[in-house]
Amino acid sequence: MTLSLPSRADATIVKPLSPRLLTPREGNAEMRWEAMAGQGHVVPTDRFFVRNHTRSPALDVDTWRLRLFGTGLRESPTRDHPVEFDYGDLRAMPAEETTALLECAGNGRRFFASQQAHTAPGVPWGLGAVGVARWRGVRLSTVLRHAGLTDDAVDVQPEGLDQDFVTDGANLGRVRRPIPIGKALDDVLLAYEMNGETLPVDHGFPVRVVVPHWIGISSIKWVGPIEVSTTPLLSPWSTRFYRMFGPGHPADGRLVTTPLVKSAFELPWDARVPSGVEVLLRGRSWSGDGPIRTVDISTDGTTWQPADLDPDDEGGAWQRWTALWRPPRPGRWTLRARATDVTGASQPDQARPNTLGYLFDGVVRHPVTVD
């Protein structure tokens, strides 16, 4: 079975981009937060964000192979002569389902400029480059052991089967990023289903990596080759990109791994609400370091009140919350949400700037108009 690419020659995404659900962002698609109002814990696939470095490829599941090689496997198979598994092999292995959050490292990037006067290159995401889904597949650890993992392995590097990524005239090859062996053996999944359906093209068909609690670039889509090494592995996506550069950071940067605390209202940007009528504000908060403990809401820029947390989300991938607000008069107002996770990490008023605009965790000022 081969899933076809979009008919437009310039299209990079296969699924329909309904303007009610998604906002195009330079060949990518950002979830509209108002499209999550009234939804459950997981994000429906039709509005799940899409981050592509090139374009969603059409792959034939009948000829697709997962190919493992490297010095970290018995007999050190090479890229040209790897250990291979086909789609049926994976489906025959013990399956597991996990509900996990994926977030682009640049989620919230545009607020560095709009709120802190610090412009950064890259896709100008709002807060919608994030989503929670139910992923089903086989543990990476299971496949590694079938392939002959040795005790000396230190890094595992999955590689996508999309086109080579070219920037500034340089071909950097296919998207790939190393994962330490400890993480690879812990909770990493090779997923072939998303939200109870066959994995869609834009989300990695036929198989993708899902790395819970780590930033999205680690969850390689359309995975094919996987290198397993007894020495540390590097790629442009761990040395040139997805590192924190700039004042206050090490000269060679700091590797981006875990998402920071964020909050978003399930409201349109510049929403309109009635004056003198009680409004139920809804939103979600999340952190890569663990569940959310508290969320506070401010409607006047000075005082804060605790939001009510949905008990169904306790300990989950993210936390839904609500708060009641009765706007006292018409005019322009700014809503703020500030979350704290179980480690005590909380959202600062200002995010710490970095050259590439990663990991914005500041309190976002959400404008509304009261009529």
C-alpha positions as CSV (number, residue, x, y, z in Angstrom):
1,M,0.0,0.0,0.0
2,T,1.4,3.4,-1.0
3,L,-0.3,6.6,0.3
4,S,-0.2,9.4,-2.3
5,L,1.2,12.9,-1.9
6,P,-0.9,16.0,-2.3
7,S,-1.8,17.0,-5.8
8,R,-0.4,20.6,-5.6
9,A,3.2,20.7,-6.7
10,D,4.2,23.0,-3.9
11,A,2.3,21.1,-1.1
12,T,4.4,19.6,1.7
13,I,1.4,18.2,3.7
14,V,-1.0,15.5,2.7
15,K,-4.0,16.0,5.0
16,P,-6.6,18.7,4.5
17,L,-5.6,22.0,6.2
18,S,-9.0,23.2,7.3
19,P,-8.6,26.9,8.4
20,R,-10.9,26.1,11.3
21,L,-8.4,23.6,12.7
22,L,-5.0,24.5,11.4
23,T,-2.9,27.5,10.4
24,P,-0.2,27.0,7.7
25,R,3.3,28.0,8.8
26,E,6.0,27.9,6.1
27,G,5.2,24.4,4.9
28,N,4.1,23.3,8.3
29,A,0.7,23.4,10.1
30,E,-0.1,24.8,13.6
31,M,-3.1,23.6,15.6
32,R,-5.6,26.4,16.3
33,W,-6.3,26.3,20.1
34,E,-9.9,27.2,19.7
35,A,-10.3,24.0,17.8
36,M,-9.6,22.1,21.0
37,A,-12.5,23.6,22.9
38,G,-14.8,20.8,24.0
39,Q,-12.4,18.1,22.9
40,G,-11.1,15.3,25.2
41,H,-7.6,14.7,26.5
42,V,-6.1,13.8,23.1
43,V,-5.9,15.9,20.0
44,P,-8.0,14.6,17.1
45,T,-5.7,13.7,14.2
46,D,-7.3,16.2,11.8
47,R,-6.0,19.1,13.9
48,F,-2.7,17.6,15.2
49,F,0.1,19.9,14.2
50,V,2.6,19.0,11.4
51,R,6.3,19.8,11.5
52,N,8.2,18.9,8.3
53,H,11.7,19.7,7.4
54,T,11.0,18.9,3.8
55,R,7.7,17.2,2.8
56,S,5.6,14.2,3.7
57,P,6.9,11.3,1.6
58,A,4.8,8.6,-0.1
59,L,6.2,5.3,1.2
60,D,5.1,1.8,0.2
61,V,4.5,-0.3,3.3
62,D,5.2,-3.5,1.3
63,T,8.7,-2.5,0.5
64,W,9.5,-0.4,3.6
65,R,12.1,-1.9,5.9
66,L,13.4,-0.9,9.3
67,R,17.2,-1.3,9.0
68,L,19.5,-1.5,12.1
69,F,23.3,-1.4,11.9
70,G,26.3,-0.2,13.8
71,T,29.0,-1.2,16.3
72,G,26.4,-1.5,19.1
73,L,24.9,-4.7,17.6
74,R,26.4,-8.1,17.5
75,E,28.6,-8.7,14.5
76,S,28.4,-4.9,13.8
77,P,26.1,-5.0,10.7
78,T,26.8,-2.2,8.3
79,R,24.4,0.3,6.6
80,D,24.7,-1.7,3.4
81,H,24.1,-5.1,5.2
82,P,21.9,-4.3,8.1
83,V,19.5,-6.3,10.3
84,E,16.1,-5.8,8.7
85,F,12.5,-6.0,9.9
86,D,9.5,-5.5,7.7
87,Y,6.1,-4.0,8.7
88,G,4.7,-7.5,9.4
89,D,7.6,-8.3,11.7
90,L,6.9,-5.3,13.8
91,R,3.2,-6.0,14.0
92,A,4.0,-9.5,15.2
93,M,6.0,-8.3,18.1
94,P,4.3,-7.5,21.5
95,A,2.3,-4.2,21.0
96,E,2.1,-1.4,23.5
97,E,0.0,1.8,23.6
98,T,1.0,5.0,25.3
99,T,-0.5,8.5,25.4
100,A,2.3,11.0,24.9
101,L,2.8,14.6,24.1
102,L,4.9,15.8,21.2
103,E,6.0,19.4,21.0
104,C,8.2,21.3,18.5
105,A,11.2,22.9,20.2
106,G,10.2,26.2,18.6
107,N,6.7,26.2,19.9
108,G,5.9,29.8,21.1
109,R,8.9,31.2,19.1
110,R,6.9,34.3,17.9
111,F,6.4,35.5,21.5
112,F,10.2,36.1,21.8
113,A,9.6,38.9,19.3
114,S,6.1,40.1,20.2
115,Q,6.6,40.1,23.9
116,Q,10.3,40.4,24.5
117,A,11.6,42.2,21.4
118,H,14.0,39.3,20.6
119,T,13.5,38.1,17.0
120,A,14.7,34.6,16.3
121,P,14.9,32.7,12.9
122,G,12.7,29.7,12.2
123,V,9.0,28.9,11.9
124,P,7.0,31.6,13.8
125,W,4.9,29.3,15.9
126,G,2.3,30.5,18.3
127,L,1.5,27.9,21.0
128,G,-0.1,25.3,18.6
129,A,3.0,23.2,17.7
130,V,2.1,20.7,20.4
131,G,-0.3,17.8,20.7
132,V,-1.2,14.7,22.7
133,A,-2.1,11.5,21.0
134,R,-2.5,7.8,21.7
135,W,0.4,5.9,20.0
136,R,0.5,2.2,19.5
137,G,3.5,0.2,18.3
138,V,6.4,-1.8,19.6
139,R,9.0,-0.7,22.1
140,L,12.3,0.3,20.5
141,S,14.0,-1.8,23.3
142,T,12.2,-4.9,21.9
143,V,13.5,-4.3,18.4
144,L,17.0,-3.5,19.6
145,R,17.2,-6.8,21.5
146,H,15.9,-8.7,18.5
147,A,18.6,-7.0,16.4
148,G,21.4,-8.1,18.8
149,L,22.0,-5.1,21.1
150,T,25.3,-5.3,23.0
151,D,26.1,-4.1,26.5
152,D,28.6,-1.6,25.0
153,A,26.0,0.5,23.0
154,V,25.8,4.1,24.1
155,D,23.8,5.9,21.4
156,V,20.9,5.0,19.0
157,Q,20.2,7.3,16.0
158,P,17.0,6.9,14.0
159,E,16.9,8.5,10.6
160,G,13.9,9.6,8.5
161,L,13.1,8.5,5.0
162,D,11.9,12.0,3.8
163,Q,14.0,14.0,1.4
164,D,17.5,15.3,2.3
165,F,17.4,18.7,4.1
166,V,19.3,21.5,2.3
167,T,20.0,24.8,3.9
168,D,22.3,27.7,2.9
169,G,23.4,25.6,0.0
170,A,24.5,22.7,2.1
171,N,23.0,19.2,2.0
172,L,22.7,17.9,5.6
173,G,21.2,14.6,4.6
174,R,18.1,13.1,6.1
175,V,16.8,14.2,9.4
176,R,18.3,12.2,12.2
177,R,19.1,12.7,15.9
178,P,20.9,10.5,18.5
179,I,19.2,9.1,21.6
180,P,21.2,7.9,24.6
181,I,20.8,4.2,25.1
182,G,19.3,4.6,28.5
183,K,16.4,6.6,27.1
184,A,16.1,4.3,24.1
185,L,15.6,1.4,26.4
186,D,13.3,3.2,28.7
187,D,10.0,4.4,27.1
188,V,10.7,5.0,23.3
189,L,8.1,3.5,21.0
190,L,8.2,2.6,17.3
191,A,4.6,3.6,16.5
192,Y,2.4,2.4,13.6
193,E,-0.9,3.7,14.9
194,M,-2.1,7.1,16.1
195,N,-5.4,7.6,17.9
196,G,-6.6,4.1,17.0
197,E,-5.9,4.4,13.3
198,T,-3.1,3.5,10.9
199,L,-0.4,6.2,11.3
200,P,-1.2,9.0,8.8
201,V,1.3,10.1,6.2
202,D,2.0,13.5,7.7
203,H,2.6,11.9,11.1
204,G,5.1,9.3,10.0
205,F,3.5,6.4,8.0
206,P,4.3,3.6,8.1
207,V,6.4,3.8,11.3
208,R,7.7,6.7,13.4
209,V,9.6,7.1,16.7
210,V,7.8,8.5,19.7
211,V,10.1,9.7,22.5
212,P,7.9,10.7,25.5
213,H,9.0,13.7,27.6
214,W,11.6,14.8,25.0
215,I,11.3,17.5,22.4
216,G,9.7,16.6,19.1
217,I,12.8,16.5,16.9
218,S,13.8,13.2,18.7
219,S,10.5,11.6,17.5
220,I,11.7,10.9,14.0
221,K,9.0,10.4,11.4
222,W,9.1,7.9,8.5
223,V,11.9,6.0,10.3
224,G,14.0,3.7,8.2
225,P,17.7,3.3,9.2
226,I,18.7,3.2,12.9
227,E,22.3,3.3,13.8
228,V,23.4,1.7,17.1
229,S,26.8,2.8,18.3
230,T,29.4,2.1,21.0
231,T,30.6,5.7,20.6
232,P,28.6,8.9,20.8
233,L,26.8,9.9,17.6
234,L,26.3,13.4,16.3
235,S,24.1,15.0,13.6
236,P,23.3,18.6,12.5
237,W,20.1,18.2,14.5
238,S,22.1,17.8,17.7
239,T,25.1,20.1,17.0
240,R,23.9,22.9,14.7
241,F,20.2,22.9,15.4
242,Y,18.2,22.2,18.6
243,R,20.8,23.6,20.9
244,M,20.6,26.7,23.0
245,F,23.1,29.3,21.8
246,G,23.5,32.9,22.8
247,P,24.3,35.0,25.9
248,G,24.2,32.9,29.1
249,H,24.6,29.6,27.3
250,P,27.8,27.6,26.7
251,A,29.9,28.5,23.7
252,D,29.0,25.2,22.0
253,G,25.4,25.5,23.1
254,R,23.2,23.3,25.3
255,L,21.4,20.3,23.8
256,V,17.6,20.8,23.8
257,T,15.9,17.7,25.3
258,T,13.0,18.3,27.6
259,P,10.1,20.7,26.9
260,L,9.6,23.4,29.5
261,V,6.3,24.4,31.2
262,K,3.7,26.1,29.0
263,S,0.0,27.1,29.1
264,A,-2.5,28.0,26.4
265,F,-6.1,29.2,26.4
266,E,-8.6,27.4,24.2
267,L,-9.7,30.7,22.8
268,P,-9.1,32.4,19.5
269,W,-6.4,35.0,19.4
270,D,-8.2,38.4,19.9
271,A,-11.4,36.6,21.0
272,R,-14.5,38.7,21.7
273,V,-16.5,38.0,24.9
274,P,-19.5,39.8,26.4
275,S,-19.3,42.3,29.2
276,G,-21.0,41.6,32.5
277,V,-21.6,37.9,31.7
278,E,-19.7,35.1,33.4
279,V,-17.3,33.5,30.9
280,L,-15.8,30.0,31.4
281,L,-12.2,30.2,30.4
282,R,-10.7,26.8,29.3
283,G,-7.1,25.9,28.6
284,R,-4.3,23.3,29.0
285,S,-0.8,23.3,30.6
286,W,2.0,20.8,30.2
287,S,5.7,20.2,31.1
288,G,8.3,17.7,29.9
289,D,9.4,17.1,33.5
290,G,6.1,15.7,34.8
291,P,2.5,16.4,35.5
292,I,1.1,19.9,36.2
293,R,0.5,20.7,39.9
294,T,-1.2,24.1,39.8
295,V,-2.4,26.7,37.2
296,D,-3.1,30.3,38.1
297,I,-5.1,32.8,35.9
298,S,-4.8,36.5,35.7
299,T,-7.3,38.8,33.9
300,D,-6.0,42.1,35.1
301,G,-2.2,41.7,35.0
302,T,-1.9,42.1,38.7
303,T,-3.9,39.5,40.7
304,W,-3.9,35.7,40.2
305,Q,-6.5,33.1,41.0
306,P,-6.2,29.3,40.9
307,A,-7.8,27.5,38.0
308,D,-9.8,24.3,38.5
309,L,-7.9,21.3,37.3
310,D,-9.7,18.5,35.5
311,P,-9.2,15.4,37.7
312,D,-9.4,13.1,34.7
313,D,-6.0,14.5,33.6
314,E,-4.1,13.9,36.9
315,G,-0.7,12.5,36.1
316,G,-1.4,12.7,32.3
317,A,0.5,14.1,29.4
318,W,-1.1,17.5,29.9
319,Q,-3.6,19.1,32.2
320,R,-6.9,20.7,31.2
321,W,-8.2,23.5,33.5
322,T,-11.1,26.0,33.7
323,A,-11.6,29.4,35.4
324,L,-14.7,31.7,35.7
325,W,-14.3,35.3,34.7
326,R,-17.0,38.1,34.7
327,P,-15.5,41.0,32.6
328,P,-16.5,44.1,34.5
329,R,-16.6,46.5,31.5
330,P,-16.0,46.7,27.8
331,G,-12.5,47.2,26.3
332,R,-9.3,45.4,25.6
333,W,-8.1,42.9,28.2
334,T,-5.2,40.5,28.5
335,L,-5.5,37.0,29.9
336,R,-2.6,35.2,31.4
337,A,-2.1,31.5,32.5
338,R,0.8,30.4,34.6
339,A,1.5,26.7,35.4
340,T,3.7,24.9,37.9
341,D,4.7,21.3,37.5
342,V,5.4,18.6,40.1
343,T,9.1,19.5,40.2
344,G,8.3,23.1,41.2
345,A,9.2,24.5,37.8
346,S,6.9,27.4,36.9
347,Q,6.5,29.7,34.0
348,P,8.5,33.0,34.3
349,D,7.1,36.3,33.1
350,Q,9.9,36.4,30.6
351,A,11.5,33.5,28.8
352,R,15.3,33.3,28.7
353,P,16.3,34.3,25.1
354,N,18.4,32.1,22.8
355,T,19.7,32.6,19.3
356,L,17.4,30.0,17.6
357,G,14.2,30.8,19.6
358,Y,13.8,27.4,21.3
359,L,11.9,26.5,24.5
360,F,9.8,29.7,25.0
361,D,8.2,29.2,28.5
362,G,7.2,32.7,29.4
363,V,3.6,33.6,30.4
364,V,1.8,34.4,27.1
365,R,-0.3,37.5,27.1
366,H,-3.5,36.5,25.3
367,P,-5.6,39.5,24.1
368,V,-9.4,39.6,24.2
369,T,-12.0,42.3,23.5
370,V,-14.9,42.7,25.8
371,D,-18.0,44.1,24.1
